[in-house]
Amino acid sequence: MSGETRLLCRLSDIPDGEARGFSAPPGGFTGLFAVRRGETVHVYVNSCPHIGVPLEPVPDRFLDRKRELIVCAAHGARFRVEDGVCVS
């Protein structure tokens, strides 16, 4: 890990309660995604920890219908937004 900081976007670019994906940086293997909750943004690697595939079925669709949990489109695993812990 390089320890470098990279600006992904402005806070206003992610609607409150929504998520947005970001492509991998040059030379990078996996992209990132961010979920906004008020003034807090949680950023994760866009890869299911169970099977290693990108989480979203279409761009920027990382959350369940209620916008409460992150969902893996490949096998339905659900993760808490606040800490990424798998809950089902």
N, C-alpha and C positions, 0 to 999 in steps of 0.2 A: 504494500500500500504506500502510495507516494506521500500522503498527508497533505496534499494540495487541496485548496478550497476552490470550488467551481460554482458560480452562480447559475442556477437552473432557470429561474424566471422570477418575476415579481410576485409578491403575495396575491395581488389582485388578478393575476393570470389564472389562478386556481379558485373557482367559486367555493365558498364555504360549504363544507360537507361533501365535496367532490374530490376526484383524483385526477392526476395527469401523469402520463408517461413521458420519459425522456430517453432518447437514443443513447447508445453507448458512446463514450468519447472516442476520438480517434485512437485506434489501437486497442480499444477496450472490447471485451467479449460480451458483456451483458449490460443492458440499459437499467435505468432506475425508474421509480415512480414515487410520486408524492401524494399524500392525502392531507387535506386541510380540515382542521377543526378549529374554527374561530381564528385566532392569531397564531395558533400552533400548527406546524407542518411536520408530518412524520414522513421520512424518506426511507425507502427500502430498495433492495436489488430486485429487479423484475425477473425472478426465477423461483419456481416452486421448490422448497427445500426437500420435498419428497421425491420428485421425479425430474427436476432440473429444466422444466419447460417454462416459457413466459406465462405469466398468470392470466393475462387478459385475452378474451376471444376476439375483440376488436379494439382499436386504439382507445385508450383512456377509460375502459370499462373494467375496473378492478374491484368494485364494491358490489355487495348484494343489493337486491331491490330496495331494501330499507335504508341503504347507505350506512349500515352499522358495522359490517365486517368485510375484510378483504377475502376474495374467493378465487380459488384456482379453477379456471375454466376447464382444465383437462380432467380433473377427478373430484372436484367439489370440496376440497379441504377449505376450511374457513379459519381466518386469523384475525385476532384483535388488532384494531388500528393503532391503539396506544403503544403496544410493545411487540407486535408481530407474533405473539404466542398462538399456536394452533389450538383451536377450541373444538373442532370437530372434523 
